[in-house]
């Protein structure tokens, strides 16, 4: 009886864990692209301070059954506490999570 209760509790813990629930395509793409895009903005546009995505601009396009493209806009803080804007595109393989084809453009 104790083993049965322990097995049931273990099953409930697994089912209630965040990993057990699938992420939306938007959230998956954002989670995978966020750091690579920020690194690209820092490297190509010279951002030295805060880099932010403008969440109301994020869009996911389905490229194929295994690839999605995240498009959006963001901003980064300049030395004088003003912001400069950029747009970006980032493609993600939905099977293995690899990120490729990152483009950032100063606006």
N, C-alpha and C positions, 0 to 999 in steps of 0.2 A: 504494500500500500504506500509506504514512504517513497519507494522508487517511482511509482506511478505519479505521485504528486510532484516529485522533483522533475520528472520528465515533462509533465504538463507545464510547470513553471518555466522550465528552460525553453520550451517551445513558445510560450507567451513572450518571453524576453526577446527571442529572435524575431518574432513577428512584429513586435513593437519597436524594434530598432530602426533608426532612420534609413539604414542601408536596405532594409526589406522593402521600402517603398520606392517606386521608380520616380526619378526626377522628370520634370517637364523638359521638353527639348530646349526651351529658352534657358532654364536654370542650368542644365547640363552644359550647354554651349558657353554660358557666362562663367561657370565654374572652371571650365577648361581654358578659356581664352583670357581671363582677367590678367593673370600674371604675365603671360607672354606679350600681350598688348601693352601693358604698362612698361615692361622692359624695352619694347620697341619704341615707345614714345620717349622714354628717357634717352635711349641711344640715338635715335634719328632726329628728334626735335629738341633735345637738350634739356628736357624737364629735370629740374633738380629738386622740386618740392612736391607737394601733394598732386596726385593724378586721380581724377574721378571720372566715372562714367555717368552720363545723363540717362537715368533709367527709363524715362519716357520715350527715348529714341531707339531703344534696343529692339531689333527685329531679327527673327530667325527665318532663313530661307532653306527649304529642302533642296539639296542638290541631287541626291540619289537616295537609295534606301539605306545607305551607310554613311552619308556625308551631309552635314548641315553647315550653313554659313551664317555667322552672326555679324550684323551690321549695326552701327550705332555712332554716337557722338560722345565726346567727353571734353574735359578741360583740365588744364594743369596750371598750377600756381607759379607765377613769375616772382622774381626777387622783390619787386615793389608791391607785393600782395594783390596784384591784379591777375586775371586769368586769361589764358590763351586757349582757344578751342581747336579741336581736331575731330576728324571722323576716322573710322576704322572699319576694316573688314577682317574677319578671322574665320577660317574653315576648320571643322572638327570632324574626325572620323567617329561615328557614334558607336562603333563596335569596340574599338580599342582606346578611344579617348585621345588619340594623337591630334595635335594641332599643326596646321600648315597654312601656307598662303596668307600671311599676316601683312596687311597694308595699312599704314597710317598716313593721313594727309592733314597738314596744317590748314586751318580755316581762318 
